[in-house]
């Protein structure tokens, strides 16, 4: 009969196969061996070793589990062989959770020390007693689903035919029942990607591109890359991920968004219209136009058609001495009344001007002729033109190219003094020099 009960119990166990263990894997079944030691001085009893020791439990919450356990053993009491079995309801409390976790437990059940082989039933009245128990144990995870258990408990069973005793159990538990939505073998509680099948080594997350970086940490989950670039590829090896590289097939620099700057003008090749020739960003990376070839771009060249100097805004060297001459009294030549003849005094001034124009060979001048108000306006206009031409002829005679000289007559229209006085009219009979506004380089 005892065998029949054992078979029934084991069959129930194989169907239920449930045993609570932790919050992550709430169900577990345990099997092991047990030692029983009677704690009663009134009898002489040996320590018995027996198998199996079976238990079932289910994790509830807050570290607590409920379950049942069953044990078989045999020992000698007062030199009489006794078959021992027990069944208990257990309340267990996990002190902590982890790969190793200690626990406390307490329970209530029946313990039987059967010495009469003719007794029927698993717990005959002659040897069975109600039992209160309490103990402690520790569990070690050896894999995700398997645990090694060791526990000890004190069992109080003082009814007639039963004894207070210690029970020690060592065995294995199989834990399961954790929810795994994506069926990847990693429970939802531990699965960082609970709805996408993944790998255990990546906490349940997939590695779609197989680069060793899980998709949840991979900035480019579809393209294999490196850890340094958060899982993104770098085709040209310039340290800029392809997804951020404006020139993914040409090695460049971070400053240029992954593009090269072949001409070193500070403009990346992908936006430089003249990538092989250094230019200005304002001109799309191309050199500025420089018609006179003086190294000063036309847009910055005050004299774009005359080669000059960068320090002079692209214009030829400024004729300081000529400018001083023009501002002095020497630039004014006086004539006698009704005459266009250059005087000796004026010739001396023209000799000085000739030397200056020879030095500044690219400068052109304008010769302005004037007259006083004596005579008619028409007469004075012609006279002013004659005076300007006389000065031009004198300069040409001294070696100045006529193409550099321009004449104009103003008649009596631009007096510098009062024409109502003799002194004023004398001052207005003159020829003056003016530099052209734009200097021209003679090529």
C-alpha positions in Angstrom: 0.0 0.0 0.0 2.8 2.4 0.9 4.3 1.8 -2.6 0.9 2.7 -4.2 0.8 6.0 -2.3 4.3 6.8 -3.4 3.6 6.1 -7.0 0.5 8.3 -6.9 2.4 11.2 -5.3 5.2 11.0 -7.9 2.6 10.9 -10.7 1.0 14.0 -9.3 4.4 15.6 -9.2 5.2 14.8 -12.8 1.9 16.4 -13.8 2.2 19.5 -11.7 6.0 19.9 -12.0 5.7 23.2 -10.3 7.8 24.7 -7.6 8.1 28.4 -6.7 11.6 29.7 -6.3 12.1 33.3 -7.4 10.1 36.3 -8.7 11.7 35.8 -12.1 11.0 32.0 -12.4 8.0 31.5 -10.1 7.6 27.8 -10.5 10.0 25.0 -9.5 10.2 21.3 -8.7 12.9 19.9 -6.4 14.3 16.4 -5.9 17.0 15.3 -3.5 18.0 13.2 -0.5 17.4 13.8 3.2 18.9 12.9 6.5 16.6 12.4 9.6 18.0 12.5 13.2 15.6 11.8 16.1 15.9 14.3 18.9 14.5 12.3 21.8 16.7 11.0 24.7 14.0 8.4 25.6 14.9 6.3 22.6 18.0 5.0 20.9 17.8 6.1 17.3 20.2 6.1 14.4 20.5 8.8 11.7 18.7 7.7 8.6 19.5 8.6 5.0 16.7 8.4 2.4 15.4 9.3 -1.0 13.5 10.9 -2.5 13.0 14.3 -1.0 10.5 16.1 -3.2 9.0 19.6 -3.0 6.8 21.9 -5.0 6.5 25.7 -4.5 5.2 28.8 -6.1 6.5 32.3 -5.7 3.8 34.7 -4.6 5.3 38.2 -3.9 7.6 40.1 -1.6 10.0 37.1 -1.4 7.3 34.6 -0.2 6.6 31.3 -1.7 4.1 28.5 -0.8 4.4 24.9 -1.5 4.5 21.3 -0.3 7.2 18.7 0.3 7.4 15.0 0.7 10.2 12.9 2.2 11.0 9.2 2.4 13.6 7.7 4.8 14.4 4.7 7.0 16.2 4.5 10.3 16.6 2.3 13.4 14.7 3.1 16.6 15.5 1.0 19.6 17.0 -1.5 17.3 13.8 -1.8 15.3 13.7 -0.7 11.6 11.4 2.2 11.0 10.1 3.6 7.7 9.9 7.4 7.8 7.8 9.6 5.6 6.5 13.1 5.9 4.3 15.5 4.0 4.1 19.2 4.8 2.7 22.5 3.6 5.5 25.1 3.5 5.7 28.9 3.6 9.2 30.1 2.4 10.7 33.5 2.5 13.7 34.4 0.2 16.0 36.8 2.2 17.5 38.0 -1.0 17.5 37.2 -4.7 20.5 36.6 -7.0 22.6 33.7 -8.2 22.9 32.7 -4.5 20.0 33.4 -2.2 19.3 32.3 1.4 15.8 31.6 2.7 13.8 30.8 5.8 10.8 28.5 5.9 8.1 27.2 8.2 5.4 24.7 7.8 2.8 22.2 9.2 2.2 18.6 8.2 2.5 15.0 9.2 5.5 12.8 10.1 5.3 9.1 10.4 7.8 6.7 12.1 6.3 3.4 11.1 7.7 0.3 12.9 4.8 -2.0 12.4 5.0 -3.4 8.9 1.4 -4.6 9.1 0.1 -1.1 9.5 -1.9 0.1 6.5 -1.8 3.6 4.9 0.9 6.1 4.4 0.3 7.7 7.8 -1.2 5.1 10.1 -2.5 6.3 13.4 0.0 4.3 15.4 3.1 6.2 14.2 2.0 9.4 12.6 2.0 12.8 14.3 1.2 16.3 13.5 4.3 18.3 12.8 5.4 21.9 13.2 8.6 22.8 11.5 11.0 25.7 10.9 14.3 26.0 9.2 16.7 27.7 6.9 18.4 27.0 3.6 20.4 28.3 0.7 20.1 28.0 -3.1 22.7 28.3 -5.8 21.8 28.9 -9.4 24.0 26.7 -11.7 22.2 27.7 -14.8 19.2 29.8 -15.8 16.8 27.0 -14.8 18.7 24.7 -12.4 19.4 25.3 -8.7 21.3 23.4 -6.0 19.5 23.5 -2.7 20.6 22.7 0.9 18.4 23.2 4.0 18.0 22.1 7.6 14.9 22.2 9.8 13.7 21.3 13.2 10.5 19.3 13.2 8.3 19.1 16.3 6.1 16.0 16.4 5.6 14.9 20.0 2.4 12.8 19.6 2.5 9.1 20.6 4.6 7.1 18.1 6.4 10.1 16.6 9.4 12.1 17.7 10.9 15.6 17.5 13.6 15.4 14.8 16.0 17.2 12.6 15.8 16.9 8.9 18.5 18.0 6.4 17.8 18.0 2.7 20.2 18.4 -0.3 18.9 18.4 -3.9 18.3 20.1 -7.2 15.5 22.3 -8.3 14.2 23.1 -11.8 12.7 26.5 -12.0 10.5 27.8 -14.8 7.3 29.6 -15.6 8.8 33.1 -16.3 7.0 35.0 -19.0 8.9 35.2 -22.2 6.9 37.2 -24.7 9.3 36.9 -27.6 10.2 33.2 -26.9 14.0 33.9 -27.0 14.8 32.0 -23.8 15.2 35.2 -21.8 12.4 36.0 -19.4 10.7 39.3 -19.8 12.0 40.5 -16.4 15.6 40.1 -17.6 14.9 40.9 -21.3 15.9 44.4 -22.3 14.0 43.8 -25.6 11.1 41.7 -24.4 9.1 41.9 -27.6 11.9 41.1 -30.1 13.6 37.7 -30.1 17.3 38.2 -29.2 20.3 36.6 -27.6 21.1 35.8 -24.0 24.5 37.4 -24.2 22.8 40.7 -25.2 20.1 40.5 -22.4 17.5 39.3 -24.9 18.2 41.9 -27.6 19.0 41.0 -31.2 22.1 41.8 -33.2 20.7 42.1 -36.7 23.9 43.1 -38.4 26.1 40.7 -36.4 28.7 43.2 -35.5 28.7 42.3 -31.8 26.7 45.3 -30.8 23.1 44.7 -29.8 20.4 46.6 -31.8 19.3 48.6 -28.7 22.8 50.1 -28.5 23.6 50.1 -32.2 23.1 53.4 -34.0 23.1 51.5 -37.3 21.5 48.1 -36.5 21.2 47.1 -40.2 24.8 47.8 -41.1 27.8 46.2 -39.4 30.1 48.7 -37.8 32.5 49.3 -34.9 32.0 49.9 -31.2 33.9 53.3 -31.6 31.2 54.5 -33.9 28.3 53.0 -32.0 27.9 50.2 -34.4 28.0 52.2 -37.6 30.3 51.5 -40.6 33.0 53.9 -41.8 33.6 53.0 -45.5 36.5 55.5 -46.0 38.1 55.0 -42.6 38.2 58.7 -41.7 36.6 58.3 -38.3 33.3 59.7 -39.4 30.4 57.2 -39.6 28.9 56.8 -43.1 25.5 58.1 -41.8 27.1 61.4 -40.8 29.7 61.5 -43.6 28.9 63.9 -46.4 31.6 62.1 -48.5 31.4 58.4 -47.3 33.7 57.2 -50.1 36.4 59.8 -49.7 38.5 60.1 -46.5 38.1 63.5 -45.0 38.0 65.2 -41.6 35.5 65.6 -38.8 35.6 69.4 -39.3 34.6 68.9 -42.9 31.8 66.4 -42.1 33.9 63.6 -43.4 34.9 65.3 -46.7 38.4 66.2 -47.9 39.7 69.7 -48.7 42.0 69.0 -51.5 43.1 72.6 -52.2 43.3 73.5 -48.5 41.2 76.6 -48.9 38.9 75.7 -45.9 36.0 74.6 -48.2 35.2 70.9 -48.4 35.4 69.4 -51.8 31.7 68.5 -51.9 30.8 72.2 -51.9 33.9 73.6 -53.6 33.4 74.4 -57.3 37.2 74.5 -57.7 38.3 71.6 -55.4 41.8 71.5 -56.9 42.4 75.3 -56.8 42.4 77.3 -53.6 39.8 80.0 -53.7 37.5 82.1 -51.5 34.4 80.7 -49.8 32.5 83.8 -51.1 33.3 82.6 -54.6 32.3 79.0 -54.0 35.9 78.0 -53.4 37.2 79.4 -56.7 39.9 82.1 -57.1 38.5 85.6 -57.5 38.8 87.3 -60.9 42.0 89.4 -61.2 42.0 91.1 -64.6 45.3 93.0 -64.1 47.0 90.0 -62.5 48.4 91.9 -59.6 47.2 89.4 -57.0 44.3 91.6 -55.8 40.9 90.3 -56.7 38.9 92.6 -58.9 36.2 93.0 -56.2 38.9 94.3 -53.8 41.0 96.1 -56.5 40.6 99.9 -56.6 42.4 99.7 -59.9 41.2 96.4 -61.5 42.7 97.2 -64.9 46.1 98.4 -63.7 48.6 96.2 -61.9 49.3 97.5 -58.6 50.3 96.7 -55.1 48.3 94.9 -52.4 49.3 97.6 -49.9 47.8 100.2 -52.2 44.4 98.3 -52.8 45.6 97.0 -56.1 46.7 100.3 -57.5 50.2 101.2 -58.7 52.5 102.8 -56.2 51.1 106.1 -55.1 53.1 109.0 -56.6 53.8 110.9 -53.5 56.1 113.5 -55.0 53.8 114.1 -58.0 50.9 114.5 -55.6 52.9 117.1 -53.6 53.7 118.9 -56.9 50.1 119.0 -57.9 49.1 120.5 -54.5 51.8 123.2 -54.6 51.9 126.5 -56.5 54.2 124.9 -59.0 51.2 123.3 -60.6 49.8 126.7 -61.7 51.5 128.4 -64.7 50.7 132.1 -65.3 50.4 133.8 -68.7 50.5 137.4 -69.8 47.4 139.2 -71.1 46.1 137.7 -74.4 49.1 135.3 -74.6 49.4 131.5 -74.7 53.2 131.6 -74.7 54.9 129.6 -71.9 57.1 131.9 -69.9 60.6 131.0 -68.7 59.3 130.8 -65.1 56.7 128.3 -66.3 59.3 126.3 -68.3 61.2 125.7 -65.0 58.1 124.3 -63.4 57.5 122.1 -66.5 61.0 120.7 -66.2 60.2 119.6 -62.6 57.0 118.1 -63.8 58.7 116.3 -66.6 61.1 114.7 -64.1 58.2 113.5 -62.0 56.3 112.1 -65.0 59.4 110.3 -66.0 59.6 108.7 -62.6 55.9 107.8 -62.5 55.7 106.5 -66.0 52.1 105.2 -65.6 50.5 108.4 -64.5 48.5 110.5 -66.9 47.7 114.2 -66.3 45.0 116.7 -67.4 46.1 120.2 -68.4 43.4 122.8 -67.7 43.6 126.1 -69.5 41.9 129.3 -68.0 41.4 132.9 -68.9 40.4 136.1 -67.2 37.2 138.0 -68.1 39.0 140.4 -70.4 37.5 140.1 -73.9 34.5 138.1 -75.0 33.6 134.8 -73.5 34.2 133.0 -76.9 37.6 134.6 -77.2 38.5 133.6 -73.7 37.4 130.0 -74.3 39.7 129.7 -77.3 42.5 131.4 -75.5 42.2 128.9 -72.5 42.4 126.0 -75.0 45.5 127.5 -76.6 47.2 127.9 -73.2 46.5 124.2 -72.3 47.9 123.1 -75.7 51.0 125.3 -75.3 51.8 123.5 -72.0 51.2 120.1 -73.6 53.5 120.9 -76.5 56.2 122.1 -74.1 56.0 118.8 -72.1 56.1 116.7 -75.3 59.1 118.7 -76.3 60.7 117.8 -73.0 60.1 114.1 -73.7 56.7 113.2 -72.2 54.5 111.0 -74.5 51.6 113.0 -75.8 49.2 110.1 -75.0 49.7 110.7 -71.3 48.6 114.3 -71.6 45.0 115.5 -71.9 44.0 119.2 -72.4 40.8 121.1 -71.7 39.9 124.7 -71.8 37.5 126.3 -69.3 37.6 129.9 -70.6 36.7 132.4 -67.9 34.3 130.0 -66.2 36.5 128.9 -63.3 38.1 131.9 -61.8 40.3 131.6 -58.7 40.3 135.3 -58.0 38.2 138.4 -58.5 38.0 139.4 -62.2 37.1 143.0 -61.2 40.6 143.7 -60.1 43.8 143.7 -62.1 45.5 141.3 -59.6 42.5 138.9 -59.8 42.5 138.9 -63.6 46.2 138.3 -63.7 45.8 135.2 -61.4 43.0 133.8 -63.6 45.3 133.8 -66.7 46.7 130.4 -66.0 47.1 126.7 -66.8 46.8 124.0 -64.1 47.5 120.3 -63.8 45.2 117.7 -62.5 45.9 114.0 -62.0 43.3 111.8 -63.6 41.0 110.2 -61.1 42.0 106.7 -62.3 45.7 106.0 -62.9 46.4 103.9 -66.0 49.3 101.5 -66.4 51.0 101.8 -69.8 51.5 98.2 -71.0 
